[in-house]
Amino acid sequence: MPINEYILPEFDQEMANTRKMLDQVPEGRLDFKPHAKSWTLQQLATHIAQIPSWGVITMTQDSIDIAPPGEPPYRPPLASSPRELLEMFDKNSQDARAAIAAASDETFFKPWSLLKGGQTMMTMPKAAVLRSFVMNHLIHHRAQLGVYLRLMDVPVPGMYGPSADEPAF
């Protein structure tokens, strides 16, 4: 079985779960911040909506420098509404899926590097980057979003079964 056929079902499941969580972001609450050290809901949800785009970068480039020497660091635009979050997420996840589907097995074994200021922070095979730096990272922040929703008394959707806000099996 080609590697992309092995990864895509998990990718599809995690993107569907993430979309359910992002769909719960309430209008008019993007400034919510549970703690002084926390991101705002807008920052966290935008980050989640952007993470799938890293799948495209991983599969189509050999590296990215998030703070290229002599240039400003990478700062994605913040979504201004829940609708914009979903649009951003849908586009990024569809583009990432297409990049994964188009990748050869050989591509998954090529090294990929994350750089900051020209310095290599990590290098791993693209398959490992896709699983850890993209999907696991997304799952981590999605769980944080679930906490934000709970603290705002917004129903939290189940990810791998029903949540306390949904009927049991």
N, C-alpha and C positions, 0 to 999 in steps of 0.2 A: 504494500500500500504506500503511495507517495506520502511524504511528510505532511503536505498541505491538507490532504484528505484526513489525516489523523488529527491535526490541530483545529480545523475549521468547525467541527461540531462543538468543541469546548468553547471556541471563540464565539460562536453564535449564541450559545447558552449564556455566557457571561455578558455579552452585549445586550441580550434580551432582559436579563436581570437588572443590568445597570440602567437601561431605559426605563424600566418600571420604577426604579428609585428616583431617577431624575424627573419623572413625570409627576412625582409628589411634591416637588419644590413649589411652595406657595407663592402666589403673586404678592408683591408688596412686602416681602420679608427678606429680600436679598441682603439687607444690612445686618441680619441676625448674626451674633457672634457669642458663642457660649462661654468664652473665657478671654481674658485680655491677650493671652498668647495664641489664641486660635485665629484661623482665617475667618473671614465673613462667609456666610452662606454663598454669596456671589462668587467669591474667590475659590472656595472649595468645589462648588458645582461646575464652575467654568473649567477648573483643572480636570475634573472627571470627564467633562465633555471633550476636552482636548486630548486626553491620553490616547485614545485610539489612533489619532493622527501619527503618533510615534510608531505605530505599526507600519505605516507607509514609509516613514523615514528609515526604519530598521530594514525593511525588505528592499528598498530601492537605493539606499546610500550605504557607504561603508563606515560613515561616522557623522557626528554632528558636534559642533562646538557651540555650547550654549552661551558663551561669552567670548566671541572671537577677539583676538588682540586688535586694539585700535577701533573697535566697534562697540556699540551699546549691547548689553546682554539681551538675550531673547526674552521678550515679554509679550505673551499672547494677549489679544484684546479680551476684556471681560464681557460676558454676556449680560445684556441689560434687562432680560426678562426670562421667565420660565420657557416661553415659546422659543426664544432665541437659543436657549440652552439645548432644547430638544433638536432644533434644526442643526446646530453645530455638531451635536453628538451623532445624529443620524448620518450626516455627510461624512464625518470622520470615520465612523464605524463601517460604513459602506465602502469608503475608499480603502480602508485597511483590509477589509475582507477581500476586495478585488486584488490588492497587492499580495496577500497571502496565497490566494487561489492561483495567481499567475506565477508564483515562485517555483523554481525547480528544486529538487532535493539538494543539488549542489549549492544553491543559494543559501539554504538553511544552515549549512556548515561553514559558510564564510565568516570571518571575524568582523565584528562591528565594534566601534569604539565611541565612547562618550568623552568629549573633551570640554575643558573649561579654561579659557585663556590660553589655548594652545597646549595645555597639559592633559595627558590622557588620565581620565579618572577610572575608567574600566574598559576592558575588552573581553568580549565573549562571543561565541558563535551566535549567529542571528537567531537560531531556534531558541537558545537559552535567553537571549534578550527579549524575544517575543513573549516567552512564558513569564519571566521574572520582571523585567523592567516595564513591560506593557500590561499583561493580564494580571499578574499578582499585584502590581502597583495599583491598578484600577480597582481591584477587589478591596484592597486596603482602604483606599479613599472612599469607596462606596460604603464600606462599613462605618466610616466616620460620618458620612452623610446620613446614615440610618440613625445615628445618635443625635445629630442635629434635628432631624425630623421628630424623633421621640421627645426631645426637650421642648420643641415647639408645639407638641400635642397634635402632630400631623400623623395620620395612619402610615405605618411602615409596612411596605409590601414584603411578602416572604420571598426568599431567594432560593432556598433548597428544600422548600416545604412551606407550610403556612406560618405566618407570623402571629403574634398575639392579637393583631388587628384583623385577622382573617379566620374564617371557619376552619376547624380541624378537618382532616381527611374524612 
